Amino acid sequence: MECIYLVHLIVLCVGFCMKVLCQEDDGAVYVVTMKQAPVVHQYDDMRLETTRFSYGAQGRLSGLNKPRNISRSDRSYSSYLVRLQDSLLRRVLKGESYLKLYSYHYLINGFAVIITPQQAEKLSKRREVANVVLDYSVRTATTHTPEFLGLPRGAWIEEGGPDVAGEGVVIGFIDTGIDPTHPSFSDDFSQNTYPIPSHFAGICEVTRDFPSGSCNRKLIGARHFAASAITRGIFNATQDYASPFDGDGHGTHTASIAAGNHGVPVIVAGHHFGNASGMAPRAHIAVYKALYKSFGGFAADVVAAIDQAAQDGVDIVSLSITPNRRPPGLATFFNPIDMSLLSAVKAGIFVVQAAGNTGPSPKSISSFSPWIFTVGAASHDRMYHNSLVLGNNITISGVGLAPGTDNDSMYTMVYAIDALNGTTDVNDMYLGECQDSSNLNQDLVQGNLLICSYSIRFVLGLSTIKQALQTAKNLSAVGVIFYMDPFVIGFQLNPTPMNLAGLIIPSPDDSKILLQYYNSSLLRDESSKRVVKFGGVARILGGLKANYSNLAPKVVYYSARGPDPEDSFLDVADIMKPNLIAPGNLIWAAWSSLGTDSVEFEGENFAMISGTSMAAPHVAGLAALIKQKFPTFSPSAIGSALSTTASVYDKQGGPIMAQRAYSNPDLNQSPATPFDMGSGFVNATAALDPGLIFDSTFNDFVSFLCGINGSGPVVLNYTGENCGISTINGTDLNMPSITIAKLNQSKMIQRTVTNIADDETYAVSWSNPFGVSVSVMPTQFFITNGQRQNLTVLFNATMNSSFASFGRIGLYGNKGHVSTIPLSVILKIAPNITNS
């Protein structure tokens, strides 16, 4: 394993110099793109984008040959591009101060540089320069999910079992780094045959925090990128690591979801919660740290990470990150990150991105480009419940990964405020949070249940469950009950690990019931108001055992949603987003030993976290299984296999529901639409045998970009491609979905499917969106292995409506293959109808 050694003194000096430059010269980080083609665009498009399929044994696709390690075979061209960049800077900024941070040359030809706005203006006027963009910020957006997705009895079996599932495939993670000491990333297997894929050329940085030997046959590459953060004076070496090591926890979590080892025991707070496994437990991991725990990250660093991952030869890129704001207008697509990812697709890399956690409002999606596979978050059926049984026989539900009290015994309850010692300032409003045992009288608390308040300070991390549990232990309490402060409105609690009997009551209303019973059972001294007898009793029923009866999947409230009829940039609405949903809620996965992103899991090896950040690596891992079975699949073919086989039903056979409110989400839900869930919930086993494939090429995506008004010069600048006359819009892309932003009376749309299975006869059926008549031709077709079939879909508006409506086309093969295509139509204008 090749390693690179960092000299920290040099890094610190450069960081100081860059910070001074920014402060004294009003400098900022700009990403500059050159017109000269990058390495990946220099190669024959027929090598990179083959549109004709050929087939080998077992009907497997062949002929889509991804060029591996182009950078190693053409280092001279890379060096030439870097020299051009440096020459430009010297000529344009002769005698002026500037500092170049990164050279990009593989996916895009450009660089990140610290310059003033005046210098940026000079560069933008040069004919060699395509674009000059001010750097912008980005942010971060399992023991049971393999079973919920049917992997042990389905997809893993098809791949030969978990011991080989995903082997030979490299997943690159652009995230907060990784903890290389975690057993989820060990290569200590009984089998000795686990080689590093020959097409991977990455390295493992070695630092004090990431010593030699951190990488192995599982974790085969690790780098970090922080130059843009350092220039701003934001990076703090005392809070994070100038290395690939994960000081946050997020990157370790996402990497293990996708490709963590099979059968790793999950032990948290001394309790065993089963064994964890990634979706592709034998896939290889390459880490490109570009996000940091205290501030997130910046586009310049992220683009450098993506560019390096592509050079290294990753097969899949997993991005659990999103921009802090959606770029406006043309920049929606033409931003450095998305354009780098477009070139990654040209190089044959499948790109997965989290949809964002800004739901449930419409058009809240944070991943919008059609060449990126966007994943929303869904719940799964596992839940942890514990409860409190009061002495008046009322039972209150709670959350908490905690044991219960012993047997059926009832214990006296003591509220912290009523157990203050004689020296405590009773006016301290935070005493009820149980953060300091010295404030409380042990004689009153010992052997009893301690009641604590869960205030907004817990949400902000100023007070912690762990500290309250330590207080209870110091006072010899048998358990802890947290009631919800009424000022904490709409906050959704996740189960929290506790090494003592305990629970949190998430409902303010239920908390009132507890306090009413408790107060009514007290006997107080009339003059001093001190409690002389605690009469309320209760017992805690433990929450360590999982319950698998939760109705699932459903789209969780925070998962970002797709286009809206009122979207002013209608071209965006012609693309269905998200592409699908996957498990993202309450996911057990690995945690960094020094991770601090979740205070309740500090020091633990595993954490239960929620977000679309958790959903995306589920799909990245499943994509690795598809890539392993079909190594020559294009990125669009992998996305098609995942999309056309997705399910629109929950495990009880009803429609998948979507939560539509942050507060009381299960009381505010309705059937999910394609703007909530895309094609549906991922079906791992079916995706390995999709039957038919919808494929789109790099050239198709370029034609789509050319179809946006005024985009021609920008397309030429980024891709080197002339738009010409023939362009397409979003509805014309050969995607496994159809979304029409504005149906003006009627519209005809073409789709093409390719058969990757045995010869088969398909019947076509469909459901009409409300107010629209749909017809598909042909209604039946026979297709041989490797053959293509064109489908013509005609939409006719039958009434005026300003609301989106949805339908579906189904292709049903006589050998069991089923492909479905969601339909979304908005802003309909019907013929011969006038508004009165």
Secondary structure as UniProt FT lines:
FT   STRAND          3..5
FT   HELIX           8..24
FT   TURN            25..26
FT   STRAND          28..34
FT   HELIX           39..42
FT   HELIX           45..48
FT   STRAND          54..55
FT   HELIX           57..59
FT   STRAND          61..62
FT   HELIX           70..73
FT   HELIX           75..92
FT   TURN            93..95
FT   STRAND          99..104
FT   STRAND          110..115
FT   HELIX           117..124
FT   TURN            127..128
FT   STRAND          129..134
FT   STRAND          137..140
FT   HELIX           145..148
FT   TURN            149..154
FT   HELIX           155..159
FT   TURN            162..168
FT   STRAND          170..175
FT   TURN            180..181
FT   HELIX           183..185
FT   TURN            198..199
FT   STRAND          204..206
FT   TURN            212..213
FT   STRAND          219..224
FT   HELIX           227..231
FT   TURN            232..233
FT   TURN            237..239
FT   HELIX           250..259
FT   TURN            262..263
FT   STRAND          264..268
FT   TURN            269..270
FT   STRAND          271..276
FT   TURN            281..282
FT   STRAND          284..289
FT   STRAND          291..292
FT   TURN            293..295
FT   STRAND          296..298
FT   HELIX           299..312
FT   STRAND          316..319
FT   STRAND          321..323
FT   HELIX           329..332
FT   HELIX           336..346
FT   TURN            347..348
FT   STRAND          350..354
FT   TURN            359..360
FT   TURN            362..363
FT   TURN            370..371
FT   STRAND          373..378
FT   STRAND          383..384
FT   STRAND          386..390
FT   TURN            391..392
FT   STRAND          395..399
FT   TURN            407..408
FT   STRAND          411..415
FT   HELIX           416..419
FT   TURN            422..423
FT   TURN            426..427
FT   TURN            429..430
FT   HELIX           431..433
FT   HELIX           437..439
FT   HELIX           442..445
FT   TURN            446..447
FT   STRAND          449..454
FT   HELIX           456..459
FT   TURN            460..461
FT   HELIX           465..474
FT   TURN            475..476
FT   STRAND          479..484
FT   TURN            486..487
FT   STRAND          501..504
FT   HELIX           508..520
FT   STRAND          522..524
FT   TURN            526..528
FT   STRAND          531..534
FT   STRAND          537..541
FT   STRAND          546..547
FT   STRAND          554..555
FT   TURN            557..558
FT   TURN            565..566
FT   HELIX           570..573
FT   STRAND          580..583
FT   STRAND          587..590
FT   TURN            593..594
FT   HELIX           599..601
FT   TURN            602..603
FT   STRAND          606..609
FT   HELIX           612..629
FT   TURN            631..632
FT   HELIX           635..644
FT   TURN            651..652
FT   STRAND          657..659
FT   HELIX           665..667
FT   STRAND          669..671
FT   HELIX           674..677
FT   TURN            678..679
FT   HELIX           684..687
FT   STRAND          692..693
FT   HELIX           698..706
FT   TURN            709..710
FT   HELIX           712..719
FT   HELIX           730..732
FT   STRAND          738..740
FT   STRAND          743..744
FT   STRAND          746..755
FT   STRAND          760..767
FT   TURN            770..771
FT   STRAND          772..777
FT   STRAND          780..783
FT   TURN            785..786
FT   STRAND          788..797
FT   STRAND          805..813
FT   TURN            814..815
FT   STRAND          818..825
FT   STRAND          828..829
FT   TURN            831..832
//
